[in-house]
Amino acid sequence: MITLSMRSLIIQVLLILGTLLVILLIAWIALQLPATQLDWLAPARATATYFAWWRALLYALISAGWAAALRMRAAPVDQQRLKSLGLIGFSSIILVELSRV
């Protein structure tokens, strides 16, 4: 018989793998776009490097805040919630970056 903690671990692993599969599918779809569909992006690419630095700074600050929150000695339930929130946030950042093409 599978214990509750083992079932929870299996569900978490399946959720993570499912999320990764969706992220890879979105990346594959983005790579399959023909160049003619991307012509409207030409004016925006001039400022892309400027905004890339700001995005990198924002993501670094988010990661540092999340790591600092993980280092705090909180209840195990709060730690689990924080890890789940971090996974959701990290996946969201990846999805946003992959959607930028």
N, C-alpha and C positions, 0 to 999 in steps of 0.2 A: 504494500500500500504506500502511496506517495504521501509524504507529510506535507503540511501546509507550507512550510518554508521552502521545500523542494518545488512544490507547484508554483509558488511565487517566483522562484528563481527561473523556472522554465518559461513562465509567462514573460518575465522581464527580458530574457534572452531572445524570445520570439519577437517581442515588440522592437527590440533594438535591431534585430536582423531585418524585420519588415521595414523599419524606417530607413535602414541602409539600402535596401532594395529599391524603395521608392526614390531615394536620392539618386541612386545610380541610373534609374530609369529616366528621371528628369534630365540628368546630365547627358544621357545618350540621345534623348529627343533634341536637346539643345544643339548637340554636335551634328545632327542630321539636317539642320536648317540650311537651305541653299543660300548663297551669298546675296541673291536678289532680294530676299526677305529682310536682309540686314542693312540695306542701303539707307534707310531712314535714321540709322544710328550714327552716320558719319559726322554730323555737326556736334553731337554730344561727346564724341571720342576725343575732341581737343582738350576738354577739361577732365577727362577720365583719370589721369594720373594724379591731379590735384585732389580729387575726391577719394581716390584710393588711399592716400595717406591719412585722410580723416577717418575713413572706415577702419583702417588698420589700427589707428589710435583708439577709436571707439571700442573695437573688439578686444584690444589689449586691456582696456579699462574694465570692460565687462568680465573678462577672464580673471583679472586680478581681484575684482570684487567677489566673484564667485569662489575663488580659491581662499580668500580671506574668510568668507562666511563658512566654508567647509572646515577651516582650522578651528573655529569656535567650538567649544565643547557643549553641544546641545544634546537634547534627548535623541535617542536613536530614530524615533518617528520623524522628528524634524530633519535629521540628517538624510533620511530616505527621501523625504519630500524635496529637500534641496538638491539631491542628486537627480531626481526626476525632473525638477525644474531646469537644472543645468543641461540635461539631455535634450529637453524640449527646446531650450534656447539655442544650444549648439546646432541642433537640426534646423532650426529656423534660420540661423545665420547661413548655414550651408545652402539651404534652399534659396534664400535671397541672392546669394552670390552666384549660384548656378543659373538663376533666372535672368541674370544680367547679361549673359552670353559672352 
